[in-house]
Amino acid sequence: MDHAKEKPEILKAELVAESRLFKVESLHLKFSNGVERVYERMRGGNRGAVMVVPLIDRDTLLLVREYAAGTHSYELGFPKGLIDPGEDAGMAGNRELMEEAGFGARELIPLKQVSLAPGYFASRMDILLARDLYPEQREGDEPEPLDVIPWPLSEMDSLLARPDFSEARSISALLLARKWLDEEE
């Protein structure tokens, strides 16, 4: 059931704040019913991002533990990062996997492209499943080595219950990977 609606007209867009990573934009919009509103959104660099669910074998995935500045905590999650100019999602995913987990993948399977708070952020992330891994470490941009933690899929519920596995994109990636693996059986 898809109801196509006419997008609001952008009457005015102006940059109201900027950092190294984000630009905050104010949008003056006019909706098809004549109502006008001002919205703010954060624009990224429009490069896109990628997250990889690496499988050592059918029953074991790899997680990384890294510092999350937003919550000032260490979080468990999957290798992730921005797509560099000239890369596609698969190339970026394999690079991030090598940099963060010390493995490359011979097979990368697209699971889904997701957004995070699309009412405020203009960014998308491709979630990939990585199989047929081989050891390969590349230098990344992390300020410290990341902990790489094998996790049995049979213990998925205990992972979901952990307070340090809370990022919505990682939870989505885990559930999408589990669904894909269940359908493949």
Rosetta silent file (secondary structure, phi, psi, omega in degrees, C-alpha in Angstrom):
SEQUENCE: MDHAKEKPEILKAELVAESRLFKVESLHLKFSNGVERVYERMRGGNRGAVMVVPLIDRDTLLLVREYAAGTHSYELGFPKGLIDPGEDAGMAGNRELMEEAGFGARELIPLKQVSLAPGYFASRMDILLARDLYPEQREGDEPEPLDVIPWPLSEMDSLLARPDFSEARSISALLLARKWLDEEE
SCORE:     score description
SCORE:     0.000 S_00000001
   1 L     0.000   98.137 -176.837    0.000    0.000    0.000 S_00000001
   2 L  -116.188  118.951  177.652    2.005    2.934   -1.289 S_00000001
   3 L  -107.113  104.724  179.612    0.504    6.404   -1.268 S_00000001
   4 L   -73.240  128.576  176.715    2.691    8.744   -3.298 S_00000001
   5 L  -117.340  150.935  175.969    2.653   12.262   -1.911 S_00000001
   6 L   -73.616  130.454  179.016    4.027   15.367   -3.449 S_00000001
   7 L   -66.849  149.595  176.190    7.191   16.441   -1.645 S_00000001
   8 L   -63.569  151.009  175.933    7.110   19.848    0.043 S_00000001
   9 E   -81.748  132.620  176.141    8.585   22.747   -1.907 S_00000001
  10 E   -85.740  108.969 -179.563   11.849   24.064   -0.445 S_00000001
  11 E   -80.681  -34.473 -178.917   11.316   27.824   -0.286 S_00000001
  12 E  -157.795  137.836  174.448   14.646   28.555    1.354 S_00000001
  13 E  -130.085  128.637  178.429   17.627   26.512    2.573 S_00000001
  14 E  -140.222  145.262  177.829   20.393   28.034    4.621 S_00000001
  15 E   -78.237  123.808 -178.526   23.395   26.718    6.483 S_00000001
  16 E  -109.922  -17.767  177.297   23.055   27.561   10.192 S_00000001
  17 E  -162.029  153.782 -178.285   26.025   25.625   11.658 S_00000001
  18 E  -150.373  140.295  173.025   28.946   23.558   10.424 S_00000001
  19 L  -129.512 -173.633  178.164   31.572   21.231   11.886 S_00000001
  20 L   -62.919  -32.375 -174.861   34.195   18.936   10.432 S_00000001
  21 L  -102.682  -31.237 -170.299   31.600   16.154   10.109 S_00000001
  22 L  -132.752  156.621  170.033   28.199   17.814    9.766 S_00000001
  23 E  -124.754  130.757  176.490   26.352   20.757    8.348 S_00000001
  24 E   -99.392  124.818 -174.929   23.127   21.899    9.995 S_00000001
  25 E  -118.747  137.655  174.047   20.696   23.264    7.463 S_00000001
  26 E   -99.284  128.337 -179.778   17.460   25.171    8.031 S_00000001
  27 E  -116.682  122.703  172.438   14.743   24.391    5.478 S_00000001
  28 E   -95.078  114.156 -173.183   11.735   26.616    4.975 S_00000001
  29 E  -113.497  149.194  171.838    9.149   24.258    3.430 S_00000001
  30 E  -123.698  118.916 -179.326    5.742   24.686    1.852 S_00000001
  31 L   -82.853  162.852 -175.066    3.565   21.562    1.848 S_00000001
  32 L   -60.355  -22.313  178.366    1.048   20.725   -0.881 S_00000001
  33 L   -89.872    7.258  176.871   -1.808   21.849    1.405 S_00000001
  34 L    92.740  -10.841  179.948   -0.233   25.319    1.733 S_00000001
  35 L   -71.084  135.182  177.725    1.138   24.854    5.281 S_00000001
  36 E  -111.554  141.674  178.686    4.627   26.269    5.766 S_00000001
  37 E  -145.723  156.852  173.233    7.150   25.025    8.332 S_00000001
  38 E  -110.441  124.994  177.809   10.833   25.420    9.111 S_00000001
  39 E  -115.457  154.160  170.244   12.751   22.167    9.640 S_00000001
  40 E  -118.336  144.530  177.616   16.380   21.617   10.552 S_00000001
  41 E  -144.295  155.635  175.058   18.442   18.713    9.329 S_00000001
  42 E  -100.513  126.821  177.308   22.022   17.553    9.509 S_00000001
  43 E  -102.674  134.026  172.475   23.678   16.928    6.192 S_00000001
  44 L   -90.281 -162.296  179.918   26.629   14.621    5.924 S_00000001
  45 L   -85.120    5.827 -179.369   29.072   14.581    3.076 S_00000001
  46 L    61.580   21.389  178.296   26.674   12.450    0.977 S_00000001
  47 L   -84.769  -23.824 -175.662   29.361    9.763    0.709 S_00000001
  48 L    84.168  167.605 -179.057   27.274    7.125    2.404 S_00000001
  49 E  -139.481  169.112 -176.946   28.412    4.631    4.976 S_00000001
  50 E  -141.947  146.881  172.913   28.702    0.889    5.328 S_00000001
  51 E  -132.553  138.658 -174.933   28.406   -1.694    8.114 S_00000001
  52 E  -120.312  129.497  172.658   29.623   -5.275    7.775 S_00000001
  53 E   -99.439   99.605 -177.116   28.377   -8.377    9.620 S_00000001
  54 E   -85.893  133.378  177.252   31.382  -10.716    9.336 S_00000001
  55 E  -110.379  119.041  174.703   30.843  -14.466    9.648 S_00000001
  56 E   -69.592  -43.046  174.415   33.844  -16.608   10.595 S_00000001
  57 E  -149.372 -176.861 -174.993   31.663  -19.632    9.915 S_00000001
  58 L   -58.358  -24.943 -172.950   27.934  -20.276    9.703 S_00000001
  59 L  -113.730    3.856 -175.807   27.558  -20.063   13.474 S_00000001
  60 E  -136.621  126.642  176.371   30.061  -17.384   14.532 S_00000001
  61 E  -110.732  167.038  178.300   30.155  -13.680   13.800 S_00000001
  62 E  -111.118  134.384  173.791   32.772  -11.068   14.632 S_00000001
  63 E  -115.970  158.661  171.546   32.127   -7.968   16.699 S_00000001
  64 E  -122.209  145.966  174.805   34.433   -5.061   17.447 S_00000001
  65 E  -108.970  121.603  178.957   34.560   -3.056   20.657 S_00000001
  66 E  -142.657  160.043 -179.231   35.363    0.599   20.116 S_00000001
  67 E   -69.495  134.805  176.925   34.995    3.917   21.837 S_00000001
  68 E  -115.888  108.150 -175.908   31.774    5.840   21.091 S_00000001
  69 L   -63.304  -34.276 -177.566   32.230    9.567   21.758 S_00000001
  70 L   -60.212  -36.864  179.697   28.471   10.265   21.708 S_00000001
  71 L  -107.734   -1.709 -177.745   27.849    8.109   24.783 S_00000001
  72 L    49.741   53.837 -178.853   31.429    8.285   26.148 S_00000001
  73 E  -149.781  167.555  171.785   31.503    4.510   26.409 S_00000001
  74 E   -95.041  130.349 -175.974   32.917    1.428   24.737 S_00000001
  75 E  -121.137  144.093  169.345   30.352   -0.283   22.528 S_00000001
  76 E   -86.433  140.020  177.377   30.170   -3.654   20.820 S_00000001
  77 E  -170.694 -165.405 -179.298   29.137   -3.497   17.203 S_00000001
  78 L  -105.530  155.512  176.181   30.099   -4.397   13.678 S_00000001
  79 L   -55.679  138.206 -175.855   32.877   -2.897   11.538 S_00000001
  80 E  -157.404  162.759  175.746   31.634    0.288    9.890 S_00000001
  81 E   172.274 -179.857  179.923   32.727    3.496    8.268 S_00000001
  82 E   -77.955  151.948  173.559   32.286    6.006    5.497 S_00000001
  83 L   -84.298  121.200 -179.291   32.467    5.122    1.829 S_00000001
  84 L   -76.588  155.287  176.406   35.554    6.844    0.420 S_00000001
  85 L   -54.442  134.897 -179.403   35.485    8.653   -2.949 S_00000001
  86 L    88.226   -6.358  178.715   35.850    6.106   -5.762 S_00000001
  87 L  -100.894  152.991  165.159   34.565    3.212   -3.633 S_00000001
  88 L  -102.008  178.526 -176.358   31.272    1.379   -3.772 S_00000001
  89 H   -60.284  -40.573 -179.781   29.673   -0.126   -0.659 S_00000001
  90 H   -63.796  -44.503  178.660   31.362   -3.510   -1.164 S_00000001
  91 H   -62.988  -44.710 -179.863   34.829   -2.017   -1.530 S_00000001
  92 H   -65.381  -41.242  179.318   34.323    0.199    1.520 S_00000001
  93 H   -61.976  -42.971  179.752   32.909   -2.686    3.550 S_00000001
  94 H   -66.884  -40.534  177.614   35.865   -4.913    2.775 S_00000001
  95 H   -61.626  -47.955  179.854   38.315   -2.096    3.586 S_00000001
  96 H   -62.028  -38.290  177.922   36.609   -1.364    6.920 S_00000001
  97 H   -61.409  -43.210  178.820   36.587   -5.089    7.742 S_00000001
  98 H   -66.652  -42.563 -177.743   40.347   -5.262    7.122 S_00000001
  99 H   -69.507  -41.289 -171.691   41.048   -2.093    9.100 S_00000001
 100 H   -95.658  -30.765 -175.500   38.846   -2.844   12.099 S_00000001
 101 H  -117.405  -11.153  178.690   38.737   -6.642   12.377 S_00000001
 102 L    78.831   25.237  178.400   41.843   -7.836   10.523 S_00000001
 103 E  -136.937  151.638  167.346   39.954   -9.855    7.895 S_00000001
 104 E  -110.001  167.604  179.882   38.951   -9.514    4.284 S_00000001
 105 E  -127.535  134.362  174.597   35.914  -11.189    2.723 S_00000001
 106 E   -81.930  -18.741 -179.765   35.698  -13.063   -0.545 S_00000001
 107 E  -134.863  125.824  175.849   31.908  -12.699   -0.506 S_00000001
 108 E  -123.352  123.849 -175.983   29.888   -9.631    0.482 S_00000001
 109 E  -113.359  117.803  177.012   26.098   -9.888    0.384 S_00000001
 110 E   -66.412  128.889  178.232   23.997   -6.697    0.497 S_00000001
 111 E  -100.651  -46.449 -178.748   21.288   -7.044    3.166 S_00000001
 112 E  -174.941  150.493  170.152   19.624   -3.616    3.232 S_00000001
 113 E   -99.730  128.215 -176.800   20.255    0.097    3.007 S_00000001
 114 E  -121.362  162.417  173.004   19.084    1.847    6.171 S_00000001
 115 E  -121.645  163.338  177.511   18.786    5.403    7.422 S_00000001
 116 L  -122.209  116.369  179.969   19.142    6.774   10.909 S_00000001
 117 L    47.758   64.663 -175.514   16.531    9.308   12.024 S_00000001
 118 L   -62.658  -14.226  174.618   15.653   10.428    8.463 S_00000001
 119 L   -70.825  -17.844 -176.692   13.687   13.358    9.866 S_00000001
 120 L  -125.537  -25.927 -175.195   16.989   14.886   10.967 S_00000001
 121 E  -117.881  134.848  175.714   19.842   13.195    9.095 S_00000001
 122 E  -100.998   69.659 -179.559   20.433   13.003    5.358 S_00000001
 123 L  -145.649  154.198  179.673   22.537    9.845    5.432 S_00000001
 124 E  -133.407  152.077  178.187   22.266    6.207    4.449 S_00000001
 125 E  -132.631  129.853  174.057   24.180    3.084    5.448 S_00000001
 126 E   -88.362  127.806  176.372   24.537   -0.127    3.456 S_00000001
 127 E  -102.261  127.034 -176.895   24.523   -3.259    5.615 S_00000001
 128 E  -122.536  147.199  171.832   26.514   -6.166    4.184 S_00000001
 129 E  -101.091  127.503 -178.192   27.019   -9.779    5.236 S_00000001
 130 E  -108.652  126.851  178.171   30.654  -10.896    4.842 S_00000001
 131 E  -129.590  169.379 -179.316   31.500  -14.559    4.289 S_00000001
 132 E    55.500   62.126 -176.691   34.540  -16.620    3.331 S_00000001
 133 E   -79.588  152.331  174.468   36.876  -14.515    5.466 S_00000001
 134 E  -140.643  148.229 -178.522   40.669  -14.520    5.230 S_00000001
 135 E   -66.680  127.113  171.667   43.212  -12.779    7.476 S_00000001
 136 L  -163.097  117.349 -179.460   44.263   -9.339    6.232 S_00000001
 137 L  -104.934  131.413  173.943   45.030   -6.329    8.401 S_00000001
 138 L  -122.986  152.936  177.479   45.136   -2.790    6.996 S_00000001
 139 L   -70.325  130.459  178.890   45.965    0.444    8.751 S_00000001
 140 L  -114.780 -165.718 -178.928   42.810    2.355    9.654 S_00000001
 141 L  -105.442   11.596  179.557   41.977    5.681   11.237 S_00000001
 142 L   -70.935  140.570 -178.079   41.114    4.330   14.697 S_00000001
 143 L   -75.844  -14.625  179.007   43.075    6.011   17.505 S_00000001
 144 L  -148.294  157.221  177.732   43.609    2.690   19.313 S_00000001
 145 L   -61.545  141.949  178.679   43.458   -1.000   18.411 S_00000001
 146 L   -92.005  145.094  172.943   39.924   -2.399   18.493 S_00000001
 147 E   -77.170  130.068  177.132   39.006   -5.537   20.390 S_00000001
 148 E  -107.379  123.777 -171.523   37.761   -8.205   17.965 S_00000001
 149 E  -125.246  113.712  172.189   35.315  -10.591   19.592 S_00000001
 150 E   -68.973  140.271 -178.758   33.954  -13.798   18.037 S_00000001
 151 E  -137.047  125.194  178.533   30.321  -14.306   19.063 S_00000001
 152 E   -70.351  133.442  177.903   28.236  -17.466   18.544 S_00000001
 153 H   -61.408  -26.691  178.277   24.948  -16.821   16.766 S_00000001
 154 H   -65.312  -16.199  178.636   23.339  -19.293   19.171 S_00000001
 155 H  -104.610   28.334 -178.251   23.982  -16.637   21.861 S_00000001
 156 H   -59.820  -40.820 -179.228   22.191  -13.867   19.948 S_00000001
 157 H   -62.829  -38.491  178.843   19.713  -13.253   22.771 S_00000001
 158 H   -70.246  -32.167  175.104   22.498  -12.692   25.300 S_00000001
 159 H   -65.143  -46.469  179.456   24.168  -10.261   22.877 S_00000001
 160 H   -62.560  -26.354 -179.681   20.912   -8.329   22.482 S_00000001
 161 H   -82.312  -13.274 -177.377   20.598   -8.183   26.284 S_00000001
 162 L   -71.211  135.594  178.107   24.048   -6.611   26.769 S_00000001
 163 L   -68.984  -21.141  180.000   24.036   -2.912   27.661 S_00000001
 164 L   -92.779    7.181  171.898   27.140   -2.334   25.495 S_00000001
 165 L  -116.981   79.554 -170.415   25.415   -3.687   22.362 S_00000001
 166 L  -125.925   -7.660 -177.640   22.928   -0.856   21.938 S_00000001
 167 L   -67.763  126.721 -176.065   23.528    0.824   18.580 S_00000001
 168 H   -58.875  -37.555 -179.674   20.338    0.573   16.532 S_00000001
 169 H   -67.367  -38.357  177.755   22.239   -0.007   13.276 S_00000001
 170 H   -67.660  -40.075  177.399   24.190   -2.933   14.781 S_00000001
 171 H   -63.611  -44.743  177.098   20.998   -4.441   16.185 S_00000001
 172 H   -59.530  -44.831 -179.382   19.321   -4.060   12.789 S_00000001
 173 H   -61.440  -42.239  178.712   22.340   -5.609   11.066 S_00000001
 174 H   -61.228  -47.642 -178.599   22.301   -8.576   13.443 S_00000001
 175 H   -66.523  -38.303  177.118   18.593   -9.222   12.883 S_00000001
 176 H   -66.125  -40.541  178.495   18.912   -8.828    9.101 S_00000001
 177 H   -64.909  -44.729  179.218   21.861  -11.252    9.023 S_00000001
 178 H   -60.099  -44.257  179.194   19.987  -13.794   11.152 S_00000001
 179 H   -61.818  -45.226 -179.833   16.950  -13.536    8.847 S_00000001
 180 H   -61.342  -44.332  179.989   19.124  -13.963    5.735 S_00000001
 181 H   -65.478  -40.284  178.434   20.866  -17.010    7.215 S_00000001
 182 H   -63.180  -39.693 -179.335   17.549  -18.577    8.288 S_00000001
 183 H   -72.415  -25.084 -178.888   16.128  -18.131    4.773 S_00000001
 184 H   -76.042  -25.094 -177.109   19.239  -19.638    3.198 S_00000001
 185 L   -62.168    0.000    0.000   18.884  -22.931    5.132 S_00000001
